[in-house]
Amino acid sequence: MNNLDNIINGLKESGIEFLENEPLSLYTSIKIGGKCDIIIFPKDEDELLFIAGLLKKNSNGYIIMGLGTNTLFRDERINTPVISFKKGFWDIKEINPSEEKEVNSKIGLSVGSGVALSQILNYAVKNCLSGCEFFFGIPGTLGGAVKMNAGSKECMMGNIVENIEIITKEGTKLNTYKKDLQFSYRNLDIKGAGEGYFITRATLSLVRLDKSKILENINVFKERKLMQPLGEYSLGCIFKNPADNFAGKIIEEIGFKGFSNGDAVVSDKHANFIINKGGASAKDILELIKNIQQTALLQKGVELSMEIKIV
């Protein structure tokens, strides 16, 4: 059971920012979600270590979120404490930046887990760093992108991550390296980390390159993103791509492109996106997802697995 009073008192005494009875729809890209008992905003590692210790004593779990770009919160109240990285872990720094300025020299970029991928890409372009051009159009923070092994068919986070700093649910700091990082399609397992760890920082392996070449690389991804409903309330791609196929293509073939369930609508630009037109509930989204999955299995014999997380 959660001892909410103890958690609140501990946070007040430590000066850590939090809110009670907060609608989680305010913190997700699809603008859906019930109210939570408490949402906590750690700003740095020390605050996060304190929070981990506090919750270990007073809660049977917690929910970690960045910008809420791939998480669908149900409509019901969330009693489990929510920890948001929205207000901290924002720094970006090159490792030994003065040593390697030549084109094609390798550079490590150390990035806090709360930094949005768009901000990392802007930094990389400004400083002539190549390797993360595929970040273009991918929403969310570095921490979430690493955990989900976000990316495209050309490159995923696992290809450029060299090491990750984490805090375990026991409150232990660990620096994990490539050999202990088990990346797979839309997933990361860290050897020896267990479940419920916090990613606080990652080092990306990038390369110095002429800025014009980097911008040319970005244009490839920019053209592709024009086929997606950017600017709409969505969670990005709903389903993982089956082997040797595309979820969006399957959904279109079974007749769901543009299909709606209340204000939950399958995008007519890209069928692997479900849009909230303003009044959709989590129930509407989940009913639509279930309908698509059942029809894909019946008509195509394909099991569509969800890429998004349901809380």
Buried (B, 14 or more C-beta within 10 A) or exposed (E): EBBBEBBBEBBEEEEBBBBEEBBBBEBBBBBBBBBBBBBBBBBBBEBBBBBBEBBEEBBEEBBBBBBBBBBBBBBEEBBBBBBBBBEBBBEBEBEEEEEBEEEEEEBBBBBBBBBBBBBBBEBBBEBBBBBBBBBBBBBBBBBBBBBBBBBBEEBBBBBBBBBBBBBBBEBEEBEBEEEBBEBEBBEBEBEEBEEBBBBBBBBBBBBBBEBEEBEEBBEEBEEBEEEBBBEBBBBBBBBBBBEEEBBBEBBBBBEBBEBBBBBBBBBEBBBBBBBBEEEBBBBBBBBBBEBBBEBBEEEBEBEBEBBBBEB
